[in-house]
Amino acid sequence: MATSRSPIGRCPSCQSDIPSHRVLIEYERTDGPAAYAECPDCRDVVRPE
Ligand SMILES: [Zn+2]
């Protein structure tokens, strides 16, 4: 069975899945919620897409 560790999105640079525990900041935008997270692969802070 799937666990609760579903990714919140993918790194726009390297396309790696970003798990939810990597999220640094969540915030609201006019078009909905958004977040910044640390990519586990390239170790950049990115906006998951
Ligand atoms: Zn990355």
mmCIF file of the protein (N, C-alpha, C, O) and its ligand, coordinates in Angstrom:
data_MODEL
# 
_entry.id   MODEL 
# 
loop_
_entity.id 
_entity.type 
_entity.pdbx_number_of_molecules 
1 polymer     1 
2 non-polymer 1 
# 
_entity_poly.entity_id                      1 
_entity_poly.type                           'polypeptide(L)' 
_entity_poly.nstd_linkage                   no 
_entity_poly.nstd_monomer                   no 
_entity_poly.pdbx_seq_one_letter_code       MATSRSPIGRCPSCQSDIPSHRVLIEYERTDGPAAYAECPDCRDVVRPE 
_entity_poly.pdbx_seq_one_letter_code_can   MATSRSPIGRCPSCQSDIPSHRVLIEYERTDGPAAYAECPDCRDVVRPE 
_entity_poly.pdbx_strand_id                 A 
# 
loop_
_entity_poly_seq.entity_id 
_entity_poly_seq.num 
_entity_poly_seq.mon_id 
_entity_poly_seq.hetero 
1 1  MET n 
1 2  ALA n 
1 3  THR n 
1 4  SER n 
1 5  ARG n 
1 6  SER n 
1 7  PRO n 
1 8  ILE n 
1 9  GLY n 
1 10 ARG n 
1 11 CYS n 
1 12 PRO n 
1 13 SER n 
1 14 CYS n 
1 15 GLN n 
1 16 SER n 
1 17 ASP n 
1 18 ILE n 
1 19 PRO n 
1 20 SER n 
1 21 HIS n 
1 22 ARG n 
1 23 VAL n 
1 24 LEU n 
1 25 ILE n 
1 26 GLU n 
1 27 TYR n 
1 28 GLU n 
1 29 ARG n 
1 30 THR n 
1 31 ASP n 
1 32 GLY n 
1 33 PRO n 
1 34 ALA n 
1 35 ALA n 
1 36 TYR n 
1 37 ALA n 
1 38 GLU n 
1 39 CYS n 
1 40 PRO n 
1 41 ASP n 
1 42 CYS n 
1 43 ARG n 
1 44 ASP n 
1 45 VAL n 
1 46 VAL n 
1 47 ARG n 
1 48 PRO n 
1 49 GLU n 
# 
loop_
_struct_asym.id 
_struct_asym.entity_id 
A 1 
B 2 
# 
loop_
_chem_comp.id 
_chem_comp.type 
_chem_comp.mon_nstd_flag 
ALA 'L-peptide linking' y 
ARG 'L-peptide linking' y 
ASP 'L-peptide linking' y 
CYS 'L-peptide linking' y 
GLN 'L-peptide linking' y 
GLU 'L-peptide linking' y 
GLY 'peptide linking'   y 
HIS 'L-peptide linking' y 
ILE 'L-peptide linking' y 
LEU 'L-peptide linking' y 
MET 'L-peptide linking' y 
PRO 'L-peptide linking' y 
SER 'L-peptide linking' y 
THR 'L-peptide linking' y 
TYR 'L-peptide linking' y 
VAL 'L-peptide linking' y 
ZN  non-polymer         . 
# 
_pdbx_entity_nonpoly.entity_id   2 
_pdbx_entity_nonpoly.name        ? 
_pdbx_entity_nonpoly.comp_id     ZN 
# 
_pdbx_nonpoly_scheme.asym_id         B 
_pdbx_nonpoly_scheme.entity_id       2 
_pdbx_nonpoly_scheme.mon_id          ZN 
_pdbx_nonpoly_scheme.ndb_seq_num     1 
_pdbx_nonpoly_scheme.pdb_seq_num     101 
_pdbx_nonpoly_scheme.auth_seq_num    101 
_pdbx_nonpoly_scheme.pdb_mon_id      ZN 
_pdbx_nonpoly_scheme.auth_mon_id     ZN 
_pdbx_nonpoly_scheme.pdb_strand_id   A 
_pdbx_nonpoly_scheme.pdb_ins_code    . 
# 
loop_
_atom_site.group_PDB 
_atom_site.id 
_atom_site.type_symbol 
_atom_site.label_atom_id 
_atom_site.label_alt_id 
_atom_site.label_comp_id 
_atom_site.label_asym_id 
_atom_site.label_entity_id 
_atom_site.label_seq_id 
_atom_site.pdbx_PDB_ins_code 
_atom_site.Cartn_x 
_atom_site.Cartn_y 
_atom_site.Cartn_z 
_atom_site.occupancy 
_atom_site.B_iso_or_equiv 
_atom_site.pdbx_formal_charge 
_atom_site.auth_seq_id 
_atom_site.auth_comp_id 
_atom_site.auth_asym_id 
_atom_site.auth_atom_id 
_atom_site.pdbx_PDB_model_num 
ATOM   1   N  N  . MET A 1 1  ? 0.830  -1.205 0.000   1.00 0.00 ? 1   MET A N  1 
ATOM   2   C  CA . MET A 1 1  ? 0.000  0.000  0.000   1.00 0.00 ? 1   MET A CA 1 
ATOM   3   C  C  . MET A 1 1  ? 0.862  1.251  0.000   1.00 0.00 ? 1   MET A C  1 
ATOM   4   O  O  . MET A 1 1  ? 2.005  1.239  0.458   1.00 0.00 ? 1   MET A O  1 
ATOM   5   N  N  . ALA A 1 2  ? 0.311  2.297  -0.507  1.00 0.00 ? 2   ALA A N  1 
ATOM   6   C  CA . ALA A 1 2  ? 1.033  3.570  -0.518  1.00 0.00 ? 2   ALA A CA 1 
ATOM   7   C  C  . ALA A 1 2  ? 1.111  4.135  0.895   1.00 0.00 ? 2   ALA A C  1 
ATOM   8   O  O  . ALA A 1 2  ? 0.209  3.954  1.714   1.00 0.00 ? 2   ALA A O  1 
ATOM   9   N  N  . THR A 1 3  ? 2.202  4.815  1.149   1.00 0.00 ? 3   THR A N  1 
ATOM   10  C  CA . THR A 1 3  ? 2.349  5.455  2.452   1.00 0.00 ? 3   THR A CA 1 
ATOM   11  C  C  . THR A 1 3  ? 1.872  6.894  2.365   1.00 0.00 ? 3   THR A C  1 
ATOM   12  O  O  . THR A 1 3  ? 1.376  7.325  1.324   1.00 0.00 ? 3   THR A O  1 
ATOM   13  N  N  . SER A 1 4  ? 2.020  7.634  3.447   1.00 0.00 ? 4   SER A N  1 
ATOM   14  C  CA . SER A 1 4  ? 1.623  9.041  3.458   1.00 0.00 ? 4   SER A CA 1 
ATOM   15  C  C  . SER A 1 4  ? 2.728  9.934  2.900   1.00 0.00 ? 4   SER A C  1 
ATOM   16  O  O  . SER A 1 4  ? 2.596  11.158 2.898   1.00 0.00 ? 4   SER A O  1 
ATOM   17  N  N  . ARG A 1 5  ? 3.810  9.331  2.430   1.00 0.00 ? 5   ARG A N  1 
ATOM   18  C  CA . ARG A 1 5  ? 4.927  10.140 1.952   1.00 0.00 ? 5   ARG A CA 1 
ATOM   19  C  C  . ARG A 1 5  ? 4.767  10.486 0.475   1.00 0.00 ? 5   ARG A C  1 
ATOM   20  O  O  . ARG A 1 5  ? 5.708  10.344 -0.306  1.00 0.00 ? 5   ARG A O  1 
ATOM   21  N  N  . SER A 1 6  ? 3.601  10.929 0.103   1.00 0.00 ? 6   SER A N  1 
ATOM   22  C  CA . SER A 1 6  ? 3.396  11.300 -1.287  1.00 0.00 ? 6   SER A CA 1 
ATOM   23  C  C  . SER A 1 6  ? 4.107  12.614 -1.589  1.00 0.00 ? 6   SER A C  1 
ATOM   24  O  O  . SER A 1 6  ? 4.120  13.515 -0.751  1.00 0.00 ? 6   SER A O  1 
ATOM   25  N  N  . PRO A 1 7  ? 4.687  12.733 -2.756  1.00 0.00 ? 7   PRO A N  1 
ATOM   26  C  CA . PRO A 1 7  ? 5.382  13.971 -3.097  1.00 0.00 ? 7   PRO A CA 1 
ATOM   27  C  C  . PRO A 1 7  ? 4.419  15.125 -3.279  1.00 0.00 ? 7   PRO A C  1 
ATOM   28  O  O  . PRO A 1 7  ? 3.267  14.936 -3.669  1.00 0.00 ? 7   PRO A O  1 
ATOM   29  N  N  . ILE A 1 8  ? 4.907  16.326 -2.991  1.00 0.00 ? 8   ILE A N  1 
ATOM   30  C  CA . ILE A 1 8  ? 4.073  17.507 -3.182  1.00 0.00 ? 8   ILE A CA 1 
ATOM   31  C  C  . ILE A 1 8  ? 4.248  18.100 -4.566  1.00 0.00 ? 8   ILE A C  1 
ATOM   32  O  O  . ILE A 1 8  ? 3.472  18.955 -4.994  1.00 0.00 ? 8   ILE A O  1 
ATOM   33  N  N  . GLY A 1 9  ? 5.272  17.638 -5.258  1.00 0.00 ? 9   GLY A N  1 
ATOM   34  C  CA . GLY A 1 9  ? 5.504  18.164 -6.595  1.00 0.00 ? 9   GLY A CA 1 
ATOM   35  C  C  . GLY A 1 9  ? 6.860  17.731 -7.087  1.00 0.00 ? 9   GLY A C  1 
ATOM   36  O  O  . GLY A 1 9  ? 7.503  16.858 -6.505  1.00 0.00 ? 9   GLY A O  1 
ATOM   37  N  N  . ARG A 1 10 ? 7.289  18.357 -8.171  1.00 0.00 ? 10  ARG A N  1 
ATOM   38  C  CA . ARG A 1 10 ? 8.576  18.003 -8.742  1.00 0.00 ? 10  ARG A CA 1 
ATOM   39  C  C  . ARG A 1 10 ? 9.458  19.221 -8.839  1.00 0.00 ? 10  ARG A C  1 
ATOM   40  O  O  . ARG A 1 10 ? 8.985  20.347 -8.987  1.00 0.00 ? 10  ARG A O  1 
ATOM   41  N  N  . CYS A 1 11 ? 10.742 18.976 -8.753  1.00 0.00 ? 11  CYS A N  1 
ATOM   42  C  CA . CYS A 1 11 ? 11.727 20.034 -8.892  1.00 0.00 ? 11  CYS A CA 1 
ATOM   43  C  C  . CYS A 1 11 ? 11.711 20.559 -10.326 1.00 0.00 ? 11  CYS A C  1 
ATOM   44  O  O  . CYS A 1 11 ? 11.824 19.774 -11.267 1.00 0.00 ? 11  CYS A O  1 
ATOM   45  N  N  . PRO A 1 12 ? 11.573 21.860 -10.506 1.00 0.00 ? 12  PRO A N  1 
ATOM   46  C  CA . PRO A 1 12 ? 11.578 22.405 -11.869 1.00 0.00 ? 12  PRO A CA 1 
ATOM   47  C  C  . PRO A 1 12 ? 12.941 22.299 -12.544 1.00 0.00 ? 12  PRO A C  1 
ATOM   48  O  O  . PRO A 1 12 ? 13.036 22.440 -13.763 1.00 0.00 ? 12  PRO A O  1 
ATOM   49  N  N  . SER A 1 13 ? 13.990 22.055 -11.775 1.00 0.00 ? 13  SER A N  1 
ATOM   50  C  CA . SER A 1 13 ? 15.331 21.959 -12.358 1.00 0.00 ? 13  SER A CA 1 
ATOM   51  C  C  . SER A 1 13 ? 15.669 20.541 -12.780 1.00 0.00 ? 13  SER A C  1 
ATOM   52  O  O  . SER A 1 13 ? 16.105 20.317 -13.909 1.00 0.00 ? 13  SER A O  1 
ATOM   53  N  N  . CYS A 1 14 ? 15.469 19.566 -11.870 1.00 0.00 ? 14  CYS A N  1 
ATOM   54  C  CA . CYS A 1 14 ? 15.922 18.208 -12.164 1.00 0.00 ? 14  CYS A CA 1 
ATOM   55  C  C  . CYS A 1 14 ? 14.776 17.201 -12.243 1.00 0.00 ? 14  CYS A C  1 
ATOM   56  O  O  . CYS A 1 14 ? 15.015 16.017 -12.480 1.00 0.00 ? 14  CYS A O  1 
ATOM   57  N  N  . GLN A 1 15 ? 13.534 17.653 -12.048 1.00 0.00 ? 15  GLN A N  1 
ATOM   58  C  CA . GLN A 1 15 ? 12.347 16.804 -12.193 1.00 0.00 ? 15  GLN A CA 1 
ATOM   59  C  C  . GLN A 1 15 ? 12.232 15.717 -11.137 1.00 0.00 ? 15  GLN A C  1 
ATOM   60  O  O  . GLN A 1 15 ? 11.460 14.774 -11.310 1.00 0.00 ? 15  GLN A O  1 
ATOM   61  N  N  . SER A 1 16 ? 12.994 15.828 -10.029 1.00 0.00 ? 16  SER A N  1 
ATOM   62  C  CA . SER A 1 16 ? 12.860 14.843 -8.968  1.00 0.00 ? 16  SER A CA 1 
ATOM   63  C  C  . SER A 1 16 ? 11.588 15.104 -8.175  1.00 0.00 ? 16  SER A C  1 
ATOM   64  O  O  . SER A 1 16 ? 11.151 16.246 -8.030  1.00 0.00 ? 16  SER A O  1 
ATOM   65  N  N  . ASP A 1 17 ? 10.997 14.016 -7.660  1.00 0.00 ? 17  ASP A N  1 
ATOM   66  C  CA . ASP A 1 17 ? 9.865  14.168 -6.748  1.00 0.00 ? 17  ASP A CA 1 
ATOM   67  C  C  . ASP A 1 17 ? 10.341 14.811 -5.453  1.00 0.00 ? 17  ASP A C  1 
ATOM   68  O  O  . ASP A 1 17 ? 11.394 14.457 -4.923  1.00 0.00 ? 17  ASP A O  1 
ATOM   69  N  N  . ILE A 1 18 ? 9.562  15.751 -4.954  1.00 0.00 ? 18  ILE A N  1 
ATOM   70  C  CA . ILE A 1 18 ? 9.902  16.400 -3.698  1.00 0.00 ? 18  ILE A CA 1 
ATOM   71  C  C  . ILE A 1 18 ? 8.894  15.973 -2.639  1.00 0.00 ? 18  ILE A C  1 
ATOM   72  O  O  . ILE A 1 18 ? 7.712  16.299 -2.742  1.00 0.00 ? 18  ILE A O  1 
ATOM   73  N  N  . PRO A 1 19 ? 9.354  15.242 -1.616  1.00 0.00 ? 19  PRO A N  1 
ATOM   74  C  CA . PRO A 1 19 ? 8.441  14.778 -0.571  1.00 0.00 ? 19  PRO A CA 1 
ATOM   75  C  C  . PRO A 1 19 ? 8.014  15.920 0.335   1.00 0.00 ? 19  PRO A C  1 
ATOM   76  O  O  . PRO A 1 19 ? 8.712  16.927 0.457   1.00 0.00 ? 19  PRO A O  1 
ATOM   77  N  N  . SER A 1 20 ? 6.855  15.751 0.971   1.00 0.00 ? 20  SER A N  1 
ATOM   78  C  CA . SER A 1 20 ? 6.263  16.859 1.735   1.00 0.00 ? 20  SER A CA 1 
ATOM   79  C  C  . SER A 1 20 ? 7.123  17.276 2.912   1.00 0.00 ? 20  SER A C  1 
ATOM   80  O  O  . SER A 1 20 ? 7.044  18.428 3.339   1.00 0.00 ? 20  SER A O  1 
ATOM   81  N  N  . HIS A 1 21 ? 7.952  16.373 3.461   1.00 0.00 ? 21  HIS A N  1 
ATOM   82  C  CA . HIS A 1 21 ? 8.757  16.774 4.611   1.00 0.00 ? 21  HIS A CA 1 
ATOM   83  C  C  . HIS A 1 21 ? 9.926  17.672 4.214   1.00 0.00 ? 21  HIS A C  1 
ATOM   84  O  O  . HIS A 1 21 ? 10.659 18.150 5.080   1.00 0.00 ? 21  HIS A O  1 
ATOM   85  N  N  . ARG A 1 22 ? 10.105 17.904 2.923   1.00 0.00 ? 22  ARG A N  1 
ATOM   86  C  CA . ARG A 1 22 ? 11.144 18.827 2.464   1.00 0.00 ? 22  ARG A CA 1 
ATOM   87  C  C  . ARG A 1 22 ? 10.647 20.267 2.352   1.00 0.00 ? 22  ARG A C  1 
ATOM   88  O  O  . ARG A 1 22 ? 11.415 21.174 2.032   1.00 0.00 ? 22  ARG A O  1 
ATOM   89  N  N  . VAL A 1 23 ? 9.371  20.466 2.617   1.00 0.00 ? 23  VAL A N  1 
ATOM   90  C  CA . VAL A 1 23 ? 8.815  21.820 2.495   1.00 0.00 ? 23  VAL A CA 1 
ATOM   91  C  C  . VAL A 1 23 ? 9.407  22.735 3.555   1.00 0.00 ? 23  VAL A C  1 
ATOM   92  O  O  . VAL A 1 23 ? 9.489  22.375 4.729   1.00 0.00 ? 23  VAL A O  1 
ATOM   93  N  N  . LEU A 1 24 ? 9.815  23.917 3.128   1.00 0.00 ? 24  LEU A N  1 
ATOM   94  C  CA . LEU A 1 24 ? 10.370 24.913 4.038   1.00 0.00 ? 24  LEU A CA 1 
ATOM   95  C  C  . LEU A 1 24 ? 9.327  25.952 4.401   1.00 0.00 ? 24  LEU A C  1 
ATOM   96  O  O  . LEU A 1 24 ? 9.159  26.286 5.574   1.00 0.00 ? 24  LEU A O  1 
ATOM   97  N  N  . ILE A 1 25 ? 8.629  26.461 3.405   1.00 0.00 ? 25  ILE A N  1 
ATOM   98  C  CA . ILE A 1 25 ? 7.657  27.523 3.606   1.00 0.00 ? 25  ILE A CA 1 
ATOM   99  C  C  . ILE A 1 25 ? 6.440  27.237 2.745   1.00 0.00 ? 25  ILE A C  1 
ATOM   100 O  O  . ILE A 1 25 ? 6.558  26.879 1.573   1.00 0.00 ? 25  ILE A O  1 
ATOM   101 N  N  . GLU A 1 26 ? 5.272  27.399 3.345   1.00 0.00 ? 26  GLU A N  1 
ATOM   102 C  CA . GLU A 1 26 ? 4.047  27.361 2.552   1.00 0.00 ? 26  GLU A CA 1 
ATOM   103 C  C  . GLU A 1 26 ? 3.406  28.736 2.610   1.00 0.00 ? 26  GLU A C  1 
ATOM   104 O  O  . GLU A 1 26 ? 3.450  29.403 3.643   1.00 0.00 ? 26  GLU A O  1 
ATOM   105 N  N  . TYR A 1 27 ? 2.822  29.152 1.527   1.00 0.00 ? 27  TYR A N  1 
ATOM   106 C  CA . TYR A 1 27 ? 2.197  30.462 1.482   1.00 0.00 ? 27  TYR A CA 1 
ATOM   107 C  C  . TYR A 1 27 ? 1.068  30.453 0.466   1.00 0.00 ? 27  TYR A C  1 
ATOM   108 O  O  . TYR A 1 27 ? 0.918  29.529 -0.333  1.00 0.00 ? 27  TYR A O  1 
ATOM   109 N  N  . GLU A 1 28 ? 0.277  31.524 0.532   1.00 0.00 ? 28  GLU A N  1 
ATOM   110 C  CA . GLU A 1 28 ? -0.867 31.637 -0.373  1.00 0.00 ? 28  GLU A CA 1 
ATOM   111 C  C  . GLU A 1 28 ? -0.539 32.591 -1.503  1.00 0.00 ? 28  GLU A C  1 
ATOM   112 O  O  . GLU A 1 28 ? 0.045  33.655 -1.297  1.00 0.00 ? 28  GLU A O  1 
ATOM   113 N  N  . ARG A 1 29 ? -0.923 32.192 -2.686  1.00 0.00 ? 29  ARG A N  1 
ATOM   114 C  CA . ARG A 1 29 ? -0.847 33.099 -3.818  1.00 0.00 ? 29  ARG A CA 1 
ATOM   115 C  C  . ARG A 1 29 ? -2.247 33.360 -4.313  1.00 0.00 ? 29  ARG A C  1 
ATOM   116 O  O  . ARG A 1 29 ? -3.201 32.699 -3.903  1.00 0.00 ? 29  ARG A O  1 
ATOM   117 N  N  . THR A 1 30 ? -2.362 34.338 -5.204  1.00 0.00 ? 30  THR A N  1 
ATOM   118 C  CA . THR A 1 30 ? -3.698 34.654 -5.713  1.00 0.00 ? 30  THR A CA 1 
ATOM   119 C  C  . THR A 1 30 ? -4.314 33.474 -6.437  1.00 0.00 ? 30  THR A C  1 
ATOM   120 O  O  . THR A 1 30 ? -5.537 33.340 -6.486  1.00 0.00 ? 30  THR A O  1 
ATOM   121 N  N  . ASP A 1 31 ? -3.476 32.618 -7.000  1.00 0.00 ? 31  ASP A N  1 
ATOM   122 C  CA . ASP A 1 31 ? -3.991 31.465 -7.725  1.00 0.00 ? 31  ASP A CA 1 
ATOM   123 C  C  . ASP A 1 31 ? -3.950 30.180 -6.912  1.00 0.00 ? 31  ASP A C  1 
ATOM   124 O  O  . ASP A 1 31 ? -4.113 29.090 -7.461  1.00 0.00 ? 31  ASP A O  1 
ATOM   125 N  N  . GLY A 1 32 ? -3.732 30.303 -5.600  1.00 0.00 ? 32  GLY A N  1 
ATOM   126 C  CA . GLY A 1 32 ? -3.801 29.116 -4.755  1.00 0.00 ? 32  GLY A CA 1 
ATOM   127 C  C  . GLY A 1 32 ? -2.576 28.961 -3.896  1.00 0.00 ? 32  GLY A C  1 
ATOM   128 O  O  . GLY A 1 32 ? -1.668 29.791 -3.948  1.00 0.00 ? 32  GLY A O  1 
ATOM   129 N  N  . PRO A 1 33 ? -2.535 27.891 -3.091  1.00 0.00 ? 33  PRO A N  1 
ATOM   130 C  CA . PRO A 1 33 ? -1.406 27.660 -2.202  1.00 0.00 ? 33  PRO A CA 1 
ATOM   131 C  C  . PRO A 1 33 ? -0.146 27.316 -2.977  1.00 0.00 ? 33  PRO A C  1 
ATOM   132 O  O  . PRO A 1 33 ? -0.196 26.697 -4.040  1.00 0.00 ? 33  PRO A O  1 
ATOM   133 N  N  . ALA A 1 34 ? 0.974  27.728 -2.425  1.00 0.00 ? 34  ALA A N  1 
ATOM   134 C  CA . ALA A 1 34 ? 2.260  27.429 -3.040  1.00 0.00 ? 34  ALA A CA 1 
ATOM   135 C  C  . ALA A 1 34 ? 3.257  27.174 -1.922  1.00 0.00 ? 34  ALA A C  1 
ATOM   136 O  O  . ALA A 1 34 ? 2.960  27.416 -0.752  1.00 0.00 ? 34  ALA A O  1 
ATOM   137 N  N  . ALA A 1 35 ? 4.416  26.695 -2.270  1.00 0.00 ? 35  ALA A N  1 
ATOM   138 C  CA . ALA A 1 35 ? 5.399  26.347 -1.250  1.00 0.00 ? 35  ALA A CA 1 
ATOM   139 C  C  . ALA A 1 35 ? 6.804  26.456 -1.820  1.00 0.00 ? 35  ALA A C  1 
ATOM   140 O  O  . ALA A 1 35 ? 7.026  26.363 -3.027  1.00 0.00 ? 35  ALA A O  1 
ATOM   141 N  N  . TYR A 1 36 ? 7.730  26.655 -0.917  1.00 0.00 ? 36  TYR A N  1 
ATOM   142 C  CA . TYR A 1 36 ? 9.133  26.490 -1.257  1.00 0.00 ? 36  TYR A CA 1 
ATOM   143 C  C  . TYR A 1 36 ? 9.626  25.239 -0.552  1.00 0.00 ? 36  TYR A C  1 
ATOM   144 O  O  . TYR A 1 36 ? 9.258  24.981 0.594   1.00 0.00 ? 36  TYR A O  1 
ATOM   145 N  N  . ALA A 1 37 ? 10.447 24.472 -1.222  1.00 0.00 ? 37  ALA A N  1 
ATOM   146 C  CA . ALA A 1 37 ? 10.952 23.240 -0.648  1.00 0.00 ? 37  ALA A CA 1 
ATOM   147 C  C  . ALA A 1 37 ? 12.386 23.007 -1.092  1.00 0.00 ? 37  ALA A C  1 
ATOM   148 O  O  . ALA A 1 37 ? 12.827 23.530 -2.115  1.00 0.00 ? 37  ALA A O  1 
ATOM   149 N  N  . GLU A 1 38 ? 13.103 22.220 -0.313  1.00 0.00 ? 38  GLU A N  1 
ATOM   150 C  CA . GLU A 1 38 ? 14.458 21.865 -0.685  1.00 0.00 ? 38  GLU A CA 1 
ATOM   151 C  C  . GLU A 1 38 ? 14.428 20.601 -1.527  1.00 0.00 ? 38  GLU A C  1 
ATOM   152 O  O  . GLU A 1 38 ? 13.894 19.575 -1.105  1.00 0.00 ? 38  GLU A O  1 
ATOM   153 N  N  . CYS A 1 39 ? 14.994 20.679 -2.699  1.00 0.00 ? 39  CYS A N  1 
ATOM   154 C  CA . CYS A 1 39 ? 15.048 19.511 -3.559  1.00 0.00 ? 39  CYS A CA 1 
ATOM   155 C  C  . CYS A 1 39 ? 16.019 18.489 -2.973  1.00 0.00 ? 39  CYS A C  1 
ATOM   156 O  O  . CYS A 1 39 ? 17.155 18.842 -2.655  1.00 0.00 ? 39  CYS A O  1 
ATOM   157 N  N  . PRO A 1 40 ? 15.599 17.222 -2.823  1.00 0.00 ? 40  PRO A N  1 
ATOM   158 C  CA . PRO A 1 40 ? 16.502 16.214 -2.261  1.00 0.00 ? 40  PRO A CA 1 
ATOM   159 C  C  . PRO A 1 40 ? 17.631 15.837 -3.207  1.00 0.00 ? 40  PRO A C  1 
ATOM   160 O  O  . PRO A 1 40 ? 18.619 15.230 -2.793  1.00 0.00 ? 40  PRO A O  1 
ATOM   161 N  N  . ASP A 1 41 ? 17.490 16.189 -4.449  1.00 0.00 ? 41  ASP A N  1 
ATOM   162 C  CA . ASP A 1 41 ? 18.489 15.775 -5.430  1.00 0.00 ? 41  ASP A CA 1 
ATOM   163 C  C  . ASP A 1 41 ? 19.520 16.870 -5.693  1.00 0.00 ? 41  ASP A C  1 
ATOM   164 O  O  . ASP A 1 41 ? 20.717 16.652 -5.505  1.00 0.00 ? 41  ASP A O  1 
ATOM   165 N  N  . CYS A 1 42 ? 19.057 18.063 -6.132  1.00 0.00 ? 42  CYS A N  1 
ATOM   166 C  CA . CYS A 1 42 ? 20.018 19.118 -6.442  1.00 0.00 ? 42  CYS A CA 1 
ATOM   167 C  C  . CYS A 1 42 ? 20.229 20.056 -5.249  1.00 0.00 ? 42  CYS A C  1 
ATOM   168 O  O  . CYS A 1 42 ? 21.080 20.944 -5.309  1.00 0.00 ? 42  CYS A O  1 
ATOM   169 N  N  . ARG A 1 43 ? 19.471 19.872 -4.177  1.00 0.00 ? 43  ARG A N  1 
ATOM   170 C  CA . ARG A 1 43 ? 19.664 20.603 -2.924  1.00 0.00 ? 43  ARG A CA 1 
ATOM   171 C  C  . ARG A 1 43 ? 19.489 22.094 -3.068  1.00 0.00 ? 43  ARG A C  1 
ATOM   172 O  O  . ARG A 1 43 ? 20.033 22.871 -2.283  1.00 0.00 ? 43  ARG A O  1 
ATOM   173 N  N  . ASP A 1 44 ? 18.740 22.489 -4.059  1.00 0.00 ? 44  ASP A N  1 
ATOM   174 C  CA . ASP A 1 44 ? 18.352 23.876 -4.186  1.00 0.00 ? 44  ASP A CA 1 
ATOM   175 C  C  . ASP A 1 44 ? 16.998 24.082 -3.516  1.00 0.00 ? 44  ASP A C  1 
ATOM   176 O  O  . ASP A 1 44 ? 16.213 23.147 -3.357  1.00 0.00 ? 44  ASP A O  1 
ATOM   177 N  N  . VAL A 1 45 ? 16.748 25.322 -3.133  1.00 0.00 ? 45  VAL A N  1 
ATOM   178 C  CA . VAL A 1 45 ? 15.396 25.675 -2.715  1.00 0.00 ? 45  VAL A CA 1 
ATOM   179 C  C  . VAL A 1 45 ? 14.612 26.040 -3.966  1.00 0.00 ? 45  VAL A C  1 
ATOM   180 O  O  . VAL A 1 45 ? 14.976 26.952 -4.709  1.00 0.00 ? 45  VAL A O  1 
ATOM   181 N  N  . VAL A 1 46 ? 13.536 25.311 -4.177  1.00 0.00 ? 46  VAL A N  1 
ATOM   182 C  CA . VAL A 1 46 ? 12.784 25.460 -5.418  1.00 0.00 ? 46  VAL A CA 1 
ATOM   183 C  C  . VAL A 1 46 ? 11.305 25.587 -5.100  1.00 0.00 ? 46  VAL A C  1 
ATOM   184 O  O  . VAL A 1 46 ? 10.865 25.306 -3.985  1.00 0.00 ? 46  VAL A O  1 
ATOM   185 N  N  . ARG A 1 47 ? 10.549 26.014 -6.098  1.00 0.00 ? 47  ARG A N  1 
ATOM   186 C  CA . ARG A 1 47 ? 9.091  25.978 -6.007  1.00 0.00 ? 47  ARG A CA 1 
ATOM   187 C  C  . ARG A 1 47 ? 8.616  24.741 -6.729  1.00 0.00 ? 47  ARG A C  1 
ATOM   188 O  O  . ARG A 1 47 ? 8.680  24.679 -7.957  1.00 0.00 ? 47  ARG A O  1 
ATOM   189 N  N  . PRO A 1 48 ? 8.136  23.746 -5.987  1.00 0.00 ? 48  PRO A N  1 
ATOM   190 C  CA . PRO A 1 48 ? 7.688  22.500 -6.639  1.00 0.00 ? 48  PRO A CA 1 
ATOM   191 C  C  . PRO A 1 48 ? 6.564  22.778 -7.631  1.00 0.00 ? 48  PRO A C  1 
ATOM   192 O  O  . PRO A 1 48 ? 5.688  23.605 -7.379  1.00 0.00 ? 48  PRO A O  1 
ATOM   193 N  N  . GLU A 1 49 ? 6.602  22.090 -8.741  1.00 0.00 ? 49  GLU A N  1 
ATOM   194 C  CA . GLU A 1 49 ? 5.570  22.270 -9.764  1.00 0.00 ? 49  GLU A CA 1 
ATOM   195 C  C  . GLU A 1 49 ? 4.859  20.966 -10.048 1.00 0.00 ? 49  GLU A C  1 
ATOM   196 O  O  . GLU A 1 49 ? 3.957  20.924 -10.885 1.00 0.00 ? 49  GLU A O  1 
HETATM 197 ZN ZN . ZN  B 2 .  ? 16.233 19.397 -8.069  1.00 0.00 2 101 ZN  A ZN 1 
# 
